[in-house]
Amino acid sequence: MSWMHTGKVQAFNHSGLDKNLAQEHGIRLPSQYLNNNWQLTHQALLMLASLNDYDQQQVMKEIDYVTRYPSSTYSTKHSLNPFRRIYRTRYPFRSYHYLLEYKTNGACQVVIDDIYFDRNVLGTKRNIANERTTLYNVSRESSANYNGPTPSDGIKTLAGAWIAREAVPHIQTEHAAVNGMQNELNKAAWLMGVHAQAAYSADGITGYTLFHNPSDGWKLDLAECVFDKLSRTKSHNAQHLAAILSHAQKSGKAIKWVAHSQGAIIFNAALLHYRANYGGRLTSQQLALHGSGANVEKLSQLATGLGMKIVAVRNNPFDLVPNLAGGNDLSTSSLCRSIKFCGLVFGRDSEPGVSPHTLPYLGIETYKEQLRMFGNHKKAAQVQRYINKHVGNS
C-alpha cells in the first residue's frame, strides 16, 4: 500500500493537545474539545497541522471517536502487536483519505502515533463514484487551445492537453478551478484546463489546481445541487472548498478561480459557509463563472460582500443550465431555446463540440460556426435567427 506522511520525528514522545499547542500549530479545535483529552505523538501533531482546515476537522472527529472507542470494529489490529491498531477514517466516506495509527499505553490511554495520507483512494477509479473530493495539481502537456470553432479531432486533442498529477492539501498555483457534475477526474482535469485558459487567456497558464468535484451519478449529483441551494448546512464539497478559500486568504495567496456548472453552485455554497463560519474578506481571490448553475446576480453580490471580484461571466443563451437551473433567464424565449437545445447537453446527440454547455462560451458567432463545423446546420440556423433578432444581421 502507498502512504504519505511527514517523516518520523520523536515518534514515541507524546502529549496532550491543549489550546496553546493547537494555536501554535494552526489547528482549530472543535468547540466541545476538552484539554489534554487526546494524546498525540509529535509526528501525529505535525501531520495534523499540515492538513487544511476541513481535513483537520474530519480527522479530529475520528481521533475523538477512537479515543472513546479504541476497540472499534472499524480498526485493524497490528499483526504482531495487538495493542497497535490502524483505523480507516469513515467520515464522510468509508474510503476517505486518512488512516490513524494508534495504541493504548500502560495507563489505558489512547495515543495517536501517526496520521497517514492514503494515496490508494486518490486518482481515477473504474467506478467513478469512488473518486474523492481532493485538490490536484494539473499540468499542461501541450499547447492545444480552444479559442475558436474547432473540429472533432481538435477537441479530442484537448483531452490530452491537461493531466492531473499529484494530490495536494493546499493550492500552490496562481489558477484554480471547480468542475461541474458528471465529470470523472480525467475529464475534469482537461475540461477545466480549457475553461481556465479561456477565462484567463492572457496569463499563459502552464498548470492549475483542480478542486475535484467527483460524480456519484447524475441523480445524486442533482440532489447535491439542490441540497447546496436550499439547505442551511452545506455539502462536504462546499465545506471543504470554504476551508481552502480561508487557508489561501490567511496565507496571502492570490488565486484566480473559474467555476463551471455545478462548480458555481458549490462555490456559492462555500462562500455562504465561509461567511457563517470563518468571517473576514477574500480580497486576494477572484472568480470567473462559466455555464453557471448558480444565479449570477446573487453569487456576485455574495462574492462582492466578501471582497472577491467576479471577473467574467460566460453563459451561452442556448444553455439550459444557467438559464433555468441557475435562474439567470426565466423568460419564455429562454425556456424555448433551452428545451430545443437540451438534447445537445444531456441527450444522445450531446458531445463537447456541439453542446452549448460543456466547452467555454466564446460568443454566439463562434457557437454558430461550431455547430456548422459539426454538420448540425439545423441548430446553426436557429442560432442565426437568434443573432438576427438580438444582435443584428451578420
C-alpha positions as CSV (number, residue, x, y, z in Angstrom):
1,M,0.0,0.0,0.0
2,S,1.1,3.6,-0.6
3,W,1.2,6.1,2.3
4,M,2.5,9.6,2.7
5,H,3.4,11.3,5.9
6,T,5.8,13.9,7.2
7,G,8.6,11.6,8.5
8,K,9.2,10.2,11.9
9,V,10.2,12.9,14.5
10,Q,10.3,12.0,18.2
11,A,7.9,9.3,17.3
12,F,7.4,7.9,20.8
13,N,7.1,11.2,22.6
14,H,3.5,12.1,23.1
15,S,1.5,14.8,24.9
16,G,-2.0,16.1,25.3
17,L,-3.2,18.6,22.7
18,D,-4.2,21.8,24.6
19,K,-5.4,25.1,23.2
20,N,-2.0,26.8,23.3
21,L,-0.3,23.9,21.4
22,A,-3.1,23.9,18.9
23,Q,-2.9,27.6,18.3
24,E,0.9,27.3,17.9
25,H,0.4,24.8,15.1
26,G,-2.6,26.5,13.4
27,I,-5.1,23.8,14.5
28,R,-8.7,24.9,15.1
29,L,-10.0,22.7,17.9
30,P,-13.7,21.5,18.0
31,S,-15.9,23.7,20.1
32,Q,-16.6,20.9,22.6
33,Y,-12.9,19.9,22.9
34,L,-11.5,19.1,26.4
35,N,-7.9,20.0,27.1
36,N,-5.5,17.0,27.1
37,N,-8.3,14.7,26.1
38,W,-6.2,13.4,23.2
39,Q,-2.7,12.0,23.3
40,L,-0.7,12.6,20.1
41,T,2.9,11.9,19.2
42,H,4.9,14.8,17.8
43,Q,4.7,13.2,14.4
44,A,0.9,12.9,14.5
45,L,0.7,16.6,15.6
46,L,2.9,17.7,12.7
47,M,0.7,15.7,10.2
48,L,-2.5,17.1,11.7
49,A,-1.1,20.7,11.4
50,S,-0.2,20.1,7.8
51,L,-3.8,19.5,6.7
52,N,-6.2,22.1,5.5
53,D,-8.9,23.1,8.0
54,Y,-11.6,20.9,6.5
55,D,-9.5,17.8,6.7
56,Q,-8.3,18.7,10.2
57,Q,-11.9,18.9,11.4
58,Q,-12.8,15.5,9.9
59,V,-9.7,13.8,11.2
60,M,-10.2,15.2,14.7
61,K,-13.7,13.8,14.7
62,E,-12.2,10.4,14.1
63,I,-9.5,10.9,16.7
64,D,-12.2,11.7,19.2
65,Y,-14.1,8.5,18.1
66,V,-11.1,6.2,18.6
67,T,-10.3,7.8,21.9
68,R,-13.8,7.0,23.1
69,Y,-14.0,3.6,21.4
70,P,-10.4,2.2,20.9
71,S,-11.7,-1.3,20.2
72,S,-13.9,-0.1,17.3
73,T,-14.7,-2.8,14.7
74,Y,-13.5,-0.3,12.1
75,S,-10.0,-0.7,13.5
76,T,-7.5,-3.3,12.3
77,K,-5.1,-4.8,14.8
78,H,-1.4,-4.9,14.1
79,S,-0.3,-8.5,13.1
80,L,2.4,-8.7,15.8
81,N,1.3,-6.2,18.4
82,P,-2.4,-6.4,19.4
83,F,-2.1,-3.0,21.3
84,R,-1.4,-1.2,18.0
85,R,-4.2,-0.6,15.5
86,I,-4.9,1.1,12.2
87,Y,-8.2,3.0,11.9
88,R,-9.5,4.0,8.5
89,T,-11.5,7.2,8.8
90,R,-15.2,6.9,8.0
91,Y,-16.1,10.5,7.5
92,P,-17.6,11.4,5.2
93,F,-16.9,8.2,3.2
94,R,-15.6,4.8,4.2
95,S,-12.7,5.3,1.7
96,Y,-11.7,8.7,3.0
97,H,-8.1,9.9,2.7
98,Y,-6.7,9.3,6.1
99,L,-5.7,6.4,8.4
100,L,-4.9,6.7,12.1
101,E,-2.3,4.5,13.7
102,Y,-2.8,4.3,17.5
103,K,-2.1,2.3,20.6
104,T,-3.1,2.1,24.2
105,N,-0.4,2.7,26.8
106,G,0.0,1.3,30.3
107,A,-2.4,3.9,31.7
108,C,-5.0,2.7,29.2
109,Q,-4.8,5.9,27.3
110,V,-5.2,6.0,23.6
111,V,-2.1,7.5,21.9
112,I,-2.3,8.6,18.2
113,D,1.1,7.5,16.9
114,D,0.7,8.8,13.3
115,I,-1.7,10.1,10.7
116,Y,-1.3,8.7,7.2
117,F,-2.5,10.0,3.9
118,D,-3.8,7.0,1.9
119,R,-2.9,7.6,-1.7
120,N,-4.8,4.4,-2.7
121,V,-8.1,6.3,-2.6
122,L,-6.9,9.0,-4.9
123,G,-6.8,9.3,-8.7
124,T,-9.1,7.8,-11.3
125,K,-11.3,4.9,-10.4
126,R,-13.0,2.3,-12.5
127,N,-16.2,3.1,-10.6
128,I,-16.1,6.9,-10.7
129,A,-18.3,7.1,-7.6
130,N,-15.2,6.0,-5.6
131,E,-13.3,9.2,-6.6
132,R,-12.8,11.7,-3.8
133,T,-13.1,15.4,-3.3
134,T,-9.4,16.5,-3.4
135,L,-7.1,19.1,-4.8
136,Y,-5.0,18.0,-7.7
137,N,-2.1,19.8,-9.4
138,V,-2.9,19.7,-13.1
139,S,-0.1,20.3,-15.7
140,R,-0.4,21.5,-19.2
141,E,1.0,18.9,-21.6
142,S,0.6,20.6,-25.0
143,S,-0.3,24.0,-26.5
144,A,-3.7,22.8,-27.7
145,N,-6.3,25.5,-27.1
146,Y,-10.0,26.1,-27.6
147,N,-10.1,29.7,-28.9
148,G,-12.5,29.4,-31.8
149,P,-14.5,26.9,-33.9
150,T,-12.7,23.6,-33.5
151,P,-13.2,20.3,-35.4
152,S,-13.7,17.0,-33.7
153,D,-10.0,16.0,-33.9
154,G,-9.0,19.3,-32.4
155,I,-11.4,18.8,-29.4
156,K,-10.0,15.2,-28.9
157,T,-6.6,16.8,-28.7
158,L,-7.7,19.0,-25.8
159,A,-8.4,15.8,-23.8
160,G,-4.7,15.1,-23.7
161,A,-3.6,18.7,-23.1
162,W,-4.1,18.7,-19.4
163,I,-3.2,15.9,-17.0
164,A,-4.0,15.6,-13.3
165,R,-0.8,14.9,-11.3
166,E,-0.4,14.6,-7.5
167,A,-3.0,15.4,-4.9
168,V,-2.1,18.4,-2.7
169,P,-3.5,19.7,0.6
170,H,-3.3,23.4,-0.4
171,I,-3.3,25.5,-3.6
172,Q,0.2,26.2,-4.8
173,T,-0.7,27.7,-8.3
174,E,-2.0,31.0,-9.4
175,H,-5.1,29.5,-11.0
176,A,-7.7,27.1,-9.7
177,A,-10.9,25.6,-10.9
178,V,-14.1,23.8,-9.6
179,N,-15.6,21.3,-12.1
180,G,-19.3,20.6,-12.7
181,M,-21.4,17.4,-12.3
182,Q,-20.8,14.1,-14.0
183,N,-17.0,14.7,-14.5
184,E,-14.7,11.9,-13.7
185,L,-11.1,13.1,-12.8
186,N,-9.5,12.8,-16.2
187,K,-12.4,14.7,-17.9
188,A,-12.5,17.3,-15.1
189,A,-8.7,17.9,-15.5
190,W,-8.7,18.6,-19.2
191,L,-12.1,20.4,-19.3
192,M,-11.3,22.8,-16.5
193,G,-7.9,23.4,-18.0
194,V,-9.7,24.6,-21.2
195,H,-12.1,26.7,-19.1
196,A,-9.2,28.2,-17.1
197,Q,-7.3,29.1,-20.3
198,A,-10.4,30.7,-21.8
199,A,-11.1,32.7,-18.6
200,Y,-7.5,33.9,-18.2
201,S,-6.1,33.7,-21.7
202,A,-3.5,36.4,-21.2
203,D,-1.8,34.6,-18.4
204,G,-0.2,31.8,-20.4
205,I,-1.3,29.1,-17.9
206,T,1.0,26.1,-17.7
207,G,-0.8,24.5,-14.8
208,Y,-3.5,25.0,-12.3
209,T,-5.1,23.4,-9.2
210,L,-8.3,21.4,-9.6
211,F,-10.8,21.2,-6.8
212,H,-12.2,17.9,-8.0
213,N,-16.0,17.6,-7.5
214,P,-16.4,13.9,-8.1
215,S,-19.6,12.4,-9.6
216,D,-21.9,10.0,-7.8
217,G,-24.2,9.6,-10.9
218,W,-26.5,12.3,-12.3
219,K,-29.3,11.7,-9.7
220,L,-27.1,12.1,-6.7
221,D,-25.2,15.0,-8.3
222,L,-28.5,16.7,-8.9
223,A,-29.6,16.1,-5.3
224,E,-26.3,17.6,-4.1
225,C,-27.1,20.7,-6.2
226,V,-30.5,21.1,-4.7
227,F,-29.1,20.5,-1.2
228,D,-26.4,23.2,-1.6
229,K,-29.1,25.6,-2.9
230,L,-31.7,25.0,-0.3
231,S,-30.2,23.7,2.9
232,R,-28.7,25.9,5.6
233,T,-26.0,23.2,6.2
234,K,-23.9,22.9,3.0
235,S,-22.4,19.8,1.4
236,H,-19.0,18.4,2.3
237,N,-17.7,19.7,-1.1
238,A,-18.7,23.2,-0.2
239,Q,-17.4,23.0,3.4
240,H,-14.1,21.7,2.0
241,L,-13.8,24.5,-0.5
242,A,-14.6,27.1,2.2
243,A,-11.6,25.8,4.2
244,I,-9.4,26.1,1.1
245,L,-10.6,29.7,0.5
246,S,-9.8,30.5,4.1
247,H,-6.3,29.0,4.1
248,A,-5.4,30.8,0.8
249,Q,-6.6,34.1,2.3
250,K,-4.7,33.7,5.5
251,S,-1.5,32.8,3.6
252,G,-1.9,35.8,1.3
253,K,-2.2,33.6,-1.7
254,A,-3.7,35.3,-4.8
255,I,-5.8,32.9,-6.7
256,K,-7.8,33.2,-10.0
257,W,-10.7,30.8,-9.9
258,V,-13.0,29.5,-12.6
259,A,-16.2,27.6,-11.7
260,H,-18.2,25.7,-14.2
261,S,-21.8,24.5,-14.0
262,Q,-22.3,22.8,-10.6
263,G,-19.0,24.2,-9.6
264,A,-20.7,27.6,-9.4
265,I,-23.3,26.1,-7.1
266,I,-20.6,24.6,-4.9
267,F,-18.7,27.9,-4.9
268,N,-21.8,29.9,-3.9
269,A,-22.5,27.4,-1.0
270,A,-18.8,27.6,0.0
271,L,-19.0,31.4,0.3
272,L,-22.1,31.1,2.4
273,H,-20.4,28.6,4.7
274,Y,-17.3,30.7,4.8
275,R,-19.2,33.8,5.8
276,A,-21.0,31.9,8.6
277,N,-18.0,30.0,10.0
278,Y,-14.8,31.9,9.1
279,G,-15.5,35.6,8.6
280,G,-13.1,38.0,7.1
281,R,-12.8,39.1,3.5
282,L,-11.4,37.2,0.4
283,T,-9.7,40.1,-1.2
284,S,-6.8,38.1,-2.7
285,Q,-9.1,35.9,-4.8
286,Q,-11.2,36.4,-8.0
287,L,-13.7,34.2,-9.8
288,A,-14.9,33.6,-13.4
289,L,-18.2,31.9,-13.9
290,H,-18.9,29.6,-16.9
291,G,-22.2,27.9,-17.6
292,S,-23.2,28.9,-14.1
293,G,-25.6,26.6,-12.3
294,A,-26.0,29.4,-9.7
295,N,-27.7,32.7,-10.0
296,V,-25.0,35.1,-11.2
297,E,-26.5,38.2,-9.6
298,K,-26.9,36.6,-6.2
299,L,-23.5,35.0,-6.3
300,S,-21.9,38.2,-7.4
301,Q,-23.5,40.1,-4.5
302,L,-22.3,37.5,-2.1
303,A,-18.7,37.5,-3.5
304,T,-18.5,41.3,-3.6
305,G,-19.7,41.4,0.0
306,L,-16.7,39.3,0.9
307,G,-14.3,41.3,-1.2
308,M,-14.0,38.8,-4.0
309,K,-14.1,40.1,-7.6
310,I,-16.2,38.4,-10.3
311,V,-14.1,39.0,-13.4
312,A,-16.1,37.4,-16.2
313,V,-19.3,35.5,-16.9
314,R,-19.7,33.2,-19.9
315,N,-23.2,31.8,-20.3
316,N,-24.5,30.6,-23.6
317,P,-28.0,31.9,-24.3
318,F,-29.0,28.3,-25.5
319,D,-27.7,26.6,-22.3
320,L,-30.5,25.4,-20.0
321,V,-28.1,25.1,-17.0
322,P,-27.5,28.9,-16.4
323,N,-30.9,29.8,-18.0
324,L,-33.2,27.5,-16.0
325,A,-31.2,25.7,-13.3
326,G,-29.3,28.9,-12.4
327,G,-32.4,31.0,-12.8
328,N,-30.5,33.6,-14.8
329,D,-33.0,33.9,-17.7
330,L,-36.5,32.5,-17.0
331,S,-38.2,34.3,-19.9
332,T,-40.4,32.4,-22.3
333,S,-37.9,32.7,-25.2
334,S,-35.1,31.3,-22.9
335,L,-37.3,28.4,-22.0
336,C,-38.0,27.6,-25.6
337,R,-34.3,27.9,-26.6
338,S,-33.2,25.7,-23.6
339,I,-35.7,23.0,-24.5
340,K,-34.7,22.9,-28.2
341,F,-31.0,22.5,-27.3
342,C,-31.2,20.4,-24.2
343,G,-30.6,17.2,-26.3
344,L,-27.1,18.7,-27.1
345,V,-26.4,18.9,-23.4
346,F,-27.8,15.7,-22.0
347,G,-29.2,13.6,-24.9
348,R,-27.9,11.1,-27.4
349,D,-26.6,14.0,-29.5
350,S,-24.5,15.5,-26.7
351,E,-20.8,15.9,-27.2
352,P,-18.4,18.7,-26.3
353,G,-18.2,20.1,-29.9
354,V,-21.9,20.9,-30.1
355,S,-23.1,21.3,-26.5
356,P,-23.9,24.9,-25.5
357,H,-22.7,23.9,-22.0
358,T,-19.6,21.8,-22.0
359,L,-16.8,24.0,-23.6
360,P,-16.3,27.7,-22.7
361,Y,-18.7,30.0,-24.4
362,L,-16.7,32.2,-26.8
363,G,-19.5,34.2,-28.2
364,I,-22.7,33.5,-30.2
365,E,-21.0,33.7,-33.6
366,T,-18.4,31.2,-32.5
367,Y,-21.1,28.8,-31.3
368,K,-22.9,29.1,-34.6
369,E,-19.8,28.2,-36.6
370,Q,-19.0,25.4,-34.1
371,L,-22.4,23.8,-34.9
372,R,-21.8,24.2,-38.7
373,M,-18.4,22.6,-38.4
374,F,-20.0,19.5,-36.9
375,G,-22.7,19.4,-39.6
376,N,-25.6,20.5,-37.4
377,H,-27.0,23.0,-39.8
378,K,-30.5,23.0,-38.4
379,K,-29.3,24.1,-34.9
380,A,-26.9,26.6,-36.5
381,A,-29.8,28.2,-38.4
382,Q,-31.7,28.5,-35.1
383,V,-28.7,30.3,-33.6
384,Q,-28.5,32.6,-36.7
385,R,-32.2,33.6,-36.2
386,Y,-31.3,34.5,-32.6
387,I,-28.4,36.6,-33.9
388,N,-30.6,38.3,-36.4
389,K,-33.1,39.2,-33.7
390,H,-30.8,40.2,-30.8
391,V,-27.5,41.2,-32.5
392,G,-28.5,42.2,-36.0
393,N,-27.7,40.8,-39.4
394,S,-24.2,39.4,-39.8
